[in-house]
Amino acid sequence: MTTYNILNFGAVNNQQADNAKFIQKAIEYCSNNGGGCVLIPAGHTFMSGPFNLKSNIEFRVETGATLLANPDESVYTESAFRANKGEGTIWIGGEDLENVTMTGGGIIDGNGAAFMGEELKEAYVLKPFDTVDPRPHILTLINVKNIKIHNITFQNAAYWGLHFIGCKNVLISDIFIYNSLKIRNGDGIDLDHSQNVNISNCHIESGDDAICFKNRREYAEFGPCSDITVTGCTLISTSCAIKFGSENMDAIKNVVINNCIIKNSNRGIGIQNRDEGTVSNVTISNIILECRLFGDVWWGKAEPIYITAFPRANSNGKDGGVRFPKGATKGKVGMVSNITFNNIQCTSENGIFVGGENPSKISNIRFQGIDLIINKTTVYKGGLYDCRPCEGADMIMDDTAGFYLYQATNISIKDCSLIWGDNRTSYYKNGLTEIACEQVKVSDYTYPKVDNQQAITVSTKFSK
């Protein structure tokens, strides 16, 4: 394989000069000569604005090398979401490609704090903007086949980290993602309308979702997000470690997640369906997860497992009505069905939540071998479940239960357990709360009573 060192194309080793044109020149030359390796050499930090990858390229950032995003907001002009210009821009991009590899042991740094406002206790303040939010996504690949990303570190994203749109045959392994836990929208990996994806042996820390599956409306032509495996990963998130949605206008299906550890996260595993798309055929097993409460700036209330199907909020915010289909004034939500959770150890300040717009929206959910320890560990308010962004009540305020089931059908709870921790609050009450559900089957579920009161409550009507 022929190697093309960016130093030979004019790149300079300092943090004042923008090397984007030299990196792009090396990529173009490599591609025009049949492909090869574009090298970011060791021992240097190269500052760069936006550039695009090409087919048949191995983009190699050597151990000891750093590629740093230009902090000048004015150089970021290409929207990450086409005509929707309010959700970030593209730093490293590529579209309609094949055979793209990123590796080398070095660091790709999004320089995230440079794009933020004041740093507060919970999160950075987001800077105001008129039309274009200039915060760059680190990597945006659109309609790319045969991607390999391994043995490399991504860090400090100003918006999303790695975004794969309509991509096929994607292998992501042995990478590190270290994003600030205070940067909102700082996702780790987003799979958007992508198929045949394997993520393995990665460590991801992110202020927003660590791994997220979705189908954005801006890229509807690429079809469902499907046939995905995630294994052997360690995840930390101030929002949700593993999330399905909330943007989902197609189908998310055939997903297997196994042998992962989730630590110090606001929500562990979340299915957050808010659009007309569906989520189905998902198996999640052999997980150890730890959750805790964070402030209201972050979605989630320490639910270790969270399954919801509510219509999107009818508002002008970016998570509300602007995401409706063109011409629609009211949202609708698709089904969540055939989801299995097996052999999961949960330690958290809250219990498992399952809730839908009506019982037909969530069905055939199986919990087997789920062990819950619920214990108060922070000063943040509990006794509530976070349903943002949905039409109606964003928060359900009620006593904490091991399993809280609200308007769902065909739920199985088998061979599960609940233990209240030493720091038990007054609202830690029930083993199971069931509200307006149908066909709930519980077997071999052990849980303690509270003050000798009944530990299962069943209601046919929810009262806010």
C-alpha positions as CSV (number, residue, x, y, z in Angstrom):
1,M,0.0,0.0,0.0
2,T,1.4,3.4,-1.0
3,T,1.6,5.9,1.9
4,Y,1.0,9.7,1.4
5,N,2.4,11.7,4.3
6,I,0.5,15.0,4.7
7,L,3.9,16.8,5.5
8,N,4.8,16.2,1.8
9,F,1.7,18.0,0.7
10,G,2.4,21.2,2.7
11,A,1.0,20.5,6.2
12,V,2.7,22.3,9.1
13,N,3.0,21.3,12.7
14,N,1.5,24.1,14.7
15,Q,-1.9,25.0,16.0
16,Q,-2.2,28.3,14.2
17,A,-2.2,27.2,10.5
18,D,-5.3,25.4,9.1
19,N,-4.1,22.3,7.3
20,A,-7.4,21.3,5.7
21,K,-6.3,22.1,2.1
22,F,-3.1,20.1,2.6
23,I,-4.9,17.1,4.0
24,Q,-7.5,17.3,1.2
25,K,-4.7,17.5,-1.4
26,A,-3.1,14.3,0.0
27,I,-6.5,12.5,0.0
28,E,-7.3,13.6,-3.5
29,Y,-3.8,12.5,-4.8
30,C,-4.1,9.2,-3.0
31,S,-7.6,8.5,-4.4
32,N,-6.6,9.5,-8.0
33,N,-3.7,7.1,-7.9
34,G,-5.9,4.1,-7.0
35,G,-6.0,4.5,-3.2
36,G,-3.6,3.9,-0.4
37,C,-2.8,5.4,3.0
38,V,-3.0,9.0,4.0
39,L,-0.7,9.5,6.9
40,I,-1.0,11.9,9.8
41,P,2.5,11.4,11.2
42,A,3.5,10.8,14.8
43,G,5.0,13.5,17.0
44,H,2.8,16.3,15.6
45,T,-0.5,18.1,16.3
46,F,-2.2,19.3,13.1
47,M,-5.0,21.8,13.3
48,S,-7.5,21.5,10.5
49,G,-10.9,22.8,9.3
50,P,-13.3,20.6,7.2
51,F,-12.2,18.1,4.7
52,N,-13.7,15.0,2.9
53,L,-12.6,11.4,2.7
54,K,-12.5,9.5,-0.5
55,S,-13.0,5.8,-1.6
56,N,-10.2,3.3,-1.1
57,I,-8.5,5.4,1.5
58,E,-6.9,4.3,4.8
59,F,-6.8,7.5,6.9
60,R,-4.1,6.7,9.4
61,V,-3.4,8.9,12.4
62,E,-0.3,7.5,14.0
63,T,0.2,6.9,17.7
64,G,1.6,10.2,19.0
65,A,-0.2,12.3,16.4
66,T,-3.3,14.5,17.0
67,L,-5.6,16.0,14.4
68,L,-7.3,19.0,16.1
69,A,-10.5,20.8,14.8
70,N,-10.0,24.4,13.9
71,P,-11.7,26.5,16.6
72,D,-12.8,29.2,14.1
73,E,-16.6,28.8,13.8
74,S,-16.6,30.5,10.4
75,V,-14.9,27.7,8.6
76,Y,-17.8,25.3,9.3
77,T,-20.5,25.9,6.7
78,E,-21.8,22.5,5.5
79,S,-24.9,21.3,7.5
80,A,-24.8,17.9,9.0
81,F,-28.5,17.5,8.2
82,R,-28.9,19.0,4.7
83,A,-31.6,21.8,4.7
84,N,-31.8,21.6,8.5
85,K,-29.0,23.9,9.5
86,G,-29.6,24.2,13.2
87,E,-28.0,20.9,14.4
88,G,-24.4,21.2,13.7
89,T,-22.0,21.0,10.8
90,I,-19.5,18.6,9.2
91,W,-15.8,18.5,10.0
92,I,-14.6,15.2,8.5
93,G,-17.1,14.1,5.9
94,G,-17.6,11.7,3.0
95,E,-20.5,10.8,0.8
96,D,-21.2,8.0,-1.8
97,L,-17.9,6.2,-1.1
98,E,-16.6,2.7,-0.5
99,N,-13.8,1.1,1.3
100,V,-12.9,3.7,3.9
101,T,-10.6,2.8,6.9
102,M,-9.6,5.0,9.9
103,T,-6.9,3.7,12.2
104,G,-3.4,4.3,13.5
105,G,-3.5,4.6,17.3
106,G,-3.6,8.4,17.3
107,I,-6.1,11.0,18.3
108,I,-8.8,12.9,16.4
109,D,-9.9,15.9,18.6
110,G,-13.0,17.9,18.0
111,N,-11.9,20.8,20.2
112,G,-15.4,20.8,21.7
113,A,-14.9,23.4,24.5
114,A,-13.8,26.0,21.9
115,F,-17.4,26.0,20.6
116,M,-19.1,26.3,24.0
117,G,-20.2,29.1,26.1
118,E,-19.7,29.4,29.9
119,E,-19.0,26.1,31.8
120,L,-21.6,25.6,34.5
121,K,-22.0,22.9,37.1
122,E,-24.3,20.7,35.0
123,A,-23.4,21.5,31.4
124,Y,-21.8,24.1,29.2
125,V,-24.0,26.9,28.0
126,L,-24.8,26.7,24.3
127,K,-23.9,29.7,22.3
128,P,-26.8,31.4,20.4
129,F,-26.8,31.3,16.6
130,D,-29.1,32.7,13.8
131,T,-29.5,29.9,11.2
132,V,-26.4,27.7,11.2
133,D,-25.3,26.0,14.4
134,P,-21.5,25.9,13.7
135,R,-20.7,23.2,16.2
136,P,-18.9,20.5,14.1
137,H,-19.7,16.8,14.2
138,I,-16.4,15.0,14.2
139,L,-17.2,12.4,11.5
140,T,-20.2,12.3,9.1
141,L,-20.3,9.5,6.5
142,I,-23.2,9.3,4.1
143,N,-24.0,6.3,1.9
144,V,-20.6,4.7,2.4
145,K,-20.0,0.9,2.0
146,N,-17.4,-1.1,3.7
147,I,-16.1,1.0,6.6
148,K,-13.5,-0.1,9.1
149,I,-12.7,2.1,12.1
150,H,-10.3,0.6,14.7
151,N,-7.5,1.3,17.0
152,I,-8.0,5.1,17.2
153,T,-9.2,7.7,19.7
154,F,-11.9,10.3,19.1
155,Q,-12.4,13.0,21.7
156,N,-13.9,16.3,22.6
157,A,-16.8,16.4,20.1
158,A,-18.6,19.8,19.9
159,Y,-21.7,18.0,18.6
160,W,-22.1,14.3,17.6
161,G,-19.0,12.2,17.4
162,L,-19.3,9.5,14.7
163,H,-22.4,9.7,12.5
164,F,-23.1,7.0,9.9
165,I,-26.0,7.7,7.6
166,G,-27.2,5.1,5.1
167,C,-24.0,3.2,5.6
168,K,-23.6,-0.5,5.0
169,N,-21.1,-3.1,6.2
170,V,-19.6,-1.1,9.0
171,L,-17.0,-2.5,11.4
172,I,-16.1,-0.4,14.5
173,S,-13.7,-2.0,17.0
174,D,-11.2,-1.2,19.7
175,I,-11.7,2.5,19.6
176,F,-11.9,5.0,22.4
177,I,-14.3,8.0,22.5
178,Y,-13.8,10.6,25.2
179,N,-16.3,13.4,24.9
180,S,-17.0,15.9,27.6
181,L,-19.7,14.8,30.0
182,K,-20.9,18.5,30.1
183,I,-21.4,19.0,26.3
184,R,-25.0,18.6,25.3
185,N,-25.6,16.7,22.0
186,G,-22.1,15.2,22.4
187,D,-23.1,11.7,21.3
188,G,-20.5,9.0,20.8
189,I,-21.7,6.8,17.8
190,D,-25.0,7.4,15.9
191,L,-26.2,4.8,13.4
192,D,-28.8,6.5,11.2
193,H,-30.5,4.4,8.5
194,S,-27.5,2.1,8.5
195,Q,-27.3,-1.7,8.0
196,N,-25.0,-4.5,8.8
197,V,-23.0,-2.8,11.6
198,N,-20.8,-4.4,14.2
199,I,-19.5,-2.4,17.2
200,S,-17.1,-4.3,19.5
201,N,-14.6,-3.7,22.3
202,C,-15.0,0.0,22.5
203,H,-14.9,2.5,25.4
204,I,-17.3,5.5,25.0
205,E,-17.8,8.5,27.3
206,S,-20.3,11.1,26.2
207,G,-22.4,14.0,27.4
208,D,-25.3,12.7,25.3
209,D,-26.1,9.2,24.1
210,A,-23.0,6.9,23.9
211,I,-24.5,4.6,21.2
212,C,-27.7,5.6,19.4
213,F,-29.9,4.0,16.7
214,K,-32.2,6.3,14.7
215,N,-33.8,7.1,11.4
216,R,-33.6,10.9,10.8
217,R,-36.2,12.4,8.4
218,E,-33.5,14.3,6.5
219,Y,-32.2,11.1,5.1
220,A,-35.4,9.1,4.6
221,E,-34.3,7.6,1.3
222,F,-31.8,5.3,3.0
223,G,-34.3,2.9,4.6
224,P,-34.3,1.2,8.0
225,C,-31.6,1.0,10.6
226,S,-31.1,-2.8,10.9
227,D,-28.9,-5.9,11.4
228,I,-26.6,-4.5,14.1
229,T,-24.6,-6.1,16.9
230,V,-22.9,-4.4,19.8
231,T,-20.6,-6.4,22.1
232,G,-17.9,-6.0,24.7
233,C,-18.3,-2.2,25.2
234,T,-17.9,0.0,28.2
235,L,-20.2,3.1,28.2
236,I,-20.6,6.2,30.3
237,S,-23.2,8.9,29.5
238,T,-24.8,11.9,31.1
239,S,-27.9,11.1,29.1
240,C,-28.5,7.6,27.8
241,A,-25.8,5.0,27.3
242,I,-27.6,2.9,24.7
243,K,-30.6,4.6,23.0
244,F,-33.1,3.8,20.3
245,G,-34.6,7.1,18.9
246,S,-36.0,9.6,19.6
247,E,-35.8,10.4,15.9
248,N,-37.3,7.4,14.1
249,M,-39.4,7.8,10.9
250,D,-38.7,4.3,9.6
251,A,-37.8,1.0,11.3
252,I,-35.1,0.1,13.8
253,K,-34.9,-3.7,13.9
254,N,-32.8,-6.8,14.3
255,V,-30.4,-5.5,17.0
256,V,-28.3,-7.6,19.4
257,I,-26.5,-6.0,22.3
258,N,-24.4,-8.3,24.6
259,N,-21.6,-8.3,27.2
260,C,-21.5,-4.6,27.9
261,I,-20.8,-2.5,31.0
262,I,-22.7,0.8,31.6
263,K,-21.3,3.1,34.4
264,N,-22.3,6.4,36.0
265,S,-25.0,7.1,33.5
266,N,-28.3,9.1,33.7
267,R,-30.2,6.4,31.9
268,G,-28.9,2.9,31.0
269,I,-30.8,1.4,28.0
270,G,-33.5,3.5,26.5
271,I,-36.1,2.9,23.7
272,Q,-37.5,6.4,23.1
273,N,-39.9,6.1,20.2
274,R,-41.4,9.5,19.3
275,D,-42.2,9.3,15.6
276,E,-44.1,7.0,13.2
277,G,-41.2,4.5,12.9
278,T,-41.1,1.2,14.7
279,V,-38.6,-0.6,17.0
280,S,-38.7,-4.4,16.9
281,N,-36.7,-7.6,17.3
282,V,-34.1,-6.4,19.8
283,T,-32.2,-8.7,22.3
284,I,-30.1,-7.2,25.1
285,S,-28.3,-9.5,27.4
286,N,-25.4,-9.9,29.9
287,I,-25.2,-6.3,31.0
288,I,-24.0,-4.7,34.2
289,L,-25.2,-1.2,34.5
290,E,-25.1,1.6,37.1
291,C,-27.3,4.7,36.9
292,R,-27.7,7.9,38.9
293,L,-29.7,11.1,38.8
294,F,-28.4,14.2,37.1
295,G,-30.0,17.6,36.6
296,D,-33.0,18.4,34.4
297,V,-30.8,19.7,31.5
298,W,-30.2,16.0,30.7
299,W,-33.1,13.7,29.7
300,G,-33.5,10.8,32.0
301,K,-34.3,10.1,35.6
302,A,-31.9,7.2,36.3
303,E,-34.1,4.6,34.7
304,P,-31.8,1.6,34.1
305,I,-34.2,0.3,31.4
306,Y,-36.6,2.6,29.7
307,I,-39.1,1.7,27.0
308,T,-41.5,4.3,25.7
309,A,-43.8,5.1,22.7
310,F,-45.3,8.5,22.9
311,P,-46.1,11.1,20.1
312,R,-43.6,13.8,19.8
313,A,-44.3,17.1,21.4
314,N,-46.2,19.7,19.4
315,S,-43.8,22.6,19.8
316,N,-41.4,24.8,17.9
317,G,-38.4,23.4,19.6
318,K,-35.9,21.2,17.7
319,D,-37.2,18.2,19.6
320,G,-40.8,19.0,18.9
321,G,-43.1,19.8,16.0
322,V,-40.3,20.8,13.6
323,R,-39.5,17.1,13.3
324,F,-43.0,16.2,12.1
325,P,-43.5,15.0,8.5
326,K,-43.8,17.9,6.1
327,G,-47.2,19.5,6.4
328,A,-48.2,17.6,9.6
329,T,-49.4,19.6,12.6
330,K,-49.6,16.6,15.0
331,G,-47.2,13.7,15.6
332,K,-47.9,10.0,15.8
333,V,-45.9,7.2,17.2
334,G,-45.1,3.7,15.9
335,M,-45.0,0.4,17.8
336,V,-42.3,-1.0,20.0
337,S,-42.5,-4.8,20.0
338,N,-40.6,-8.0,20.5
339,I,-37.9,-6.8,22.9
340,T,-36.0,-9.1,25.2
341,F,-33.8,-8.2,28.2
342,N,-31.9,-11.1,29.7
343,N,-29.4,-11.4,32.6
344,I,-28.9,-7.8,33.5
345,Q,-27.7,-6.4,36.8
346,C,-28.9,-2.9,37.6
347,T,-27.9,-0.5,40.3
348,S,-29.7,2.8,40.2
349,E,-31.8,5.5,41.9
350,N,-34.8,4.5,39.9
351,G,-36.5,1.4,38.5
352,I,-37.5,0.1,35.1
353,F,-40.1,2.1,33.2
354,V,-42.3,0.9,30.3
355,G,-45.0,3.3,29.0
356,G,-46.9,4.0,25.8
357,E,-49.6,6.3,24.3
358,N,-52.0,3.4,24.6
359,P,-51.5,-0.4,25.3
360,S,-51.3,-1.2,21.6
361,K,-48.1,0.8,21.1
362,I,-45.8,-1.4,23.3
363,S,-46.1,-5.2,23.2
364,N,-44.3,-8.4,23.7
365,I,-41.6,-7.2,26.1
366,R,-39.7,-9.9,28.0
367,F,-37.6,-9.4,31.2
368,Q,-35.7,-12.4,32.4
369,G,-33.0,-12.6,35.0
370,I,-33.1,-8.8,35.8
371,D,-31.6,-8.0,39.3
372,L,-32.4,-4.5,40.6
373,I,-30.8,-2.7,43.5
374,I,-32.4,0.7,44.0
375,N,-30.7,3.1,46.3
376,K,-30.6,6.9,46.8
377,T,-27.1,8.2,46.1
378,T,-27.5,11.8,44.9
379,V,-29.3,15.0,46.1
380,Y,-31.4,15.2,43.0
381,K,-35.2,14.8,43.2
382,G,-36.6,11.4,42.5
383,G,-40.0,9.9,42.4
384,L,-40.6,10.6,38.8
385,Y,-40.1,9.2,35.2
386,D,-38.9,11.4,32.3
387,C,-40.9,11.1,29.1
388,R,-39.4,14.0,27.2
389,P,-40.0,14.9,24.4
390,C,-43.7,13.9,24.3
391,E,-47.1,15.5,23.8
392,G,-48.7,16.0,27.2
393,A,-47.0,15.4,30.5
394,D,-43.2,15.3,30.1
395,M,-42.8,13.8,33.6
396,I,-44.8,11.1,35.4
397,M,-44.6,11.8,39.1
398,D,-45.2,8.7,41.1
399,D,-43.6,6.5,43.7
400,T,-40.6,4.5,42.5
401,A,-41.2,0.8,41.7
402,G,-38.9,-1.9,40.6
403,F,-41.0,-2.2,37.4
404,Y,-43.4,0.6,36.5
405,L,-45.7,-0.5,33.6
406,Y,-48.0,2.1,32.1
407,Q,-50.3,1.3,29.2
408,A,-48.5,-1.7,27.6
409,T,-49.5,-5.2,26.4
410,N,-48.0,-8.7,26.8
411,I,-45.2,-8.0,29.4
412,S,-43.4,-10.9,30.9
413,I,-41.3,-10.6,34.1
414,K,-39.6,-13.8,35.0
415,D,-36.9,-14.8,37.5
416,C,-36.2,-11.2,38.5
417,S,-35.4,-9.6,41.9
418,L,-35.5,-6.2,43.6
419,I,-33.5,-5.0,46.6
420,W,-33.9,-1.6,48.3
421,G,-30.5,-0.2,49.2
422,D,-29.5,1.1,52.6
423,N,-30.5,4.7,51.7
424,R,-34.1,4.1,51.0
425,T,-36.4,7.1,50.6
426,S,-40.1,7.5,51.4
427,Y,-41.1,7.2,47.7
428,Y,-39.3,3.8,47.2
429,K,-42.5,1.8,47.4
430,N,-43.5,-1.0,45.1
431,G,-42.1,-4.1,43.5
432,L,-44.4,-3.5,40.6
433,T,-46.8,-0.7,39.5
434,E,-49.1,-1.6,36.7
435,I,-51.4,1.0,35.2
436,A,-53.9,0.2,32.4
437,C,-51.9,-2.7,31.0
438,E,-53.0,-5.9,29.4
439,Q,-51.6,-9.4,29.6
440,V,-48.9,-8.9,32.3
441,K,-47.3,-12.2,33.4
442,V,-45.1,-12.2,36.5
443,S,-43.3,-15.3,37.8
444,D,-40.4,-15.9,40.2
445,Y,-40.0,-12.2,40.9
446,T,-38.8,-11.5,44.5
447,Y,-39.1,-8.1,46.1
448,P,-39.5,-6.7,49.6
449,K,-42.6,-5.2,51.1
450,V,-42.4,-1.6,52.4
451,D,-43.9,-1.1,55.9
452,N,-45.9,-4.3,55.5
453,Q,-47.8,-2.7,52.6
454,Q,-48.8,-4.5,49.4
455,A,-45.8,-4.3,47.0
456,I,-47.8,-4.6,43.8
457,T,-50.3,-1.9,42.7
458,V,-52.6,-2.3,39.8
459,S,-54.8,0.5,38.3
460,T,-56.9,0.7,35.2
461,K,-56.7,4.4,35.0
462,F,-53.8,6.8,35.4
463,S,-54.3,10.0,37.4
464,K,-51.8,12.8,36.9
